[in-house]
């Protein structure tokens, strides 16, 4: 039973990582195409994309850490 819990934990962790990556690829990367047609400077677009990416990675790290703590507490019954 403990192995099933670990498998679920790993699966959820990977789903979170893949969701963050998909968000970055599907929504953040095309910002360049959308804003270049409006005459926005390329450096401004890249800065916005970088800031969004940094925030997403920081949030991903925080959520993964919190989820890991929940899993460890549940298994150690603290």
C-alpha positions in Angstrom: 0.0 0.0 0.0 2.9 2.3 0.7 4.3 1.9 -2.8 1.0 2.9 -4.3 1.0 6.1 -2.3 4.6 6.8 -3.5 3.5 6.2 -7.1 0.6 8.6 -6.7 2.9 11.2 -5.1 5.4 10.9 -8.0 2.6 11.1 -10.6 1.1 14.2 -9.1 4.6 15.8 -8.9 5.2 15.1 -12.6 1.8 16.4 -13.5 2.5 19.7 -11.7 5.9 20.0 -13.5 4.3 19.2 -16.9 1.4 21.7 -16.3 3.9 24.4 -15.5 5.9 23.6 -18.6 2.8 23.5 -20.8 1.7 26.9 -19.4 5.1 28.4 -20.4 5.1 26.8 -23.8 1.5 27.4 -24.7 0.8 30.8 -23.2 4.0 32.6 -22.4 6.0 31.8 -25.6 3.4 33.2 -28.0 3.4 36.6 -26.3 6.1 37.6 -28.7 3.9 37.0 -31.7 1.0 38.8 -30.2 2.8 42.0 -29.1 5.2 42.3 -32.0 2.3 43.1 -34.3 1.4 46.0 -32.0 4.9 47.5 -32.3 6.1 46.7 -28.8 9.9 46.5 -28.4 11.4 43.0 -28.4 13.4 43.6 -25.2 10.2 44.5 -23.3 8.5 41.4 -24.5 11.4 39.2 -23.5 11.5 40.9 -20.1 7.8 40.2 -19.5 8.3 36.6 -20.6 11.3 36.2 -18.3 9.4 37.6 -15.4 6.4 35.4 -15.9 8.7 32.4 -16.3 10.6 33.2 -13.1 7.3 33.6 -11.2 6.0 30.3 -12.5 9.2 28.4 -11.6 9.2 29.9 -8.1 5.5 29.0 -7.6 6.2 25.5 -8.9 9.0 25.1 -6.4 6.8 26.3 -3.5 3.9 24.0 -4.5 6.2 21.0 -4.9 7.8 21.7 -1.5 4.4 22.1 0.2 3.1 18.9 -1.4 6.3 17.0 -0.4 5.8 18.1 3.2 2.2 17.0 3.2 3.2 13.6 1.8 5.9 13.2 4.4 3.6 14.2 7.3 0.9 11.9 6.1 3.3 8.9 5.9 5.1 9.7 9.2 1.8 10.6 11.0 3.3 13.8 12.5 
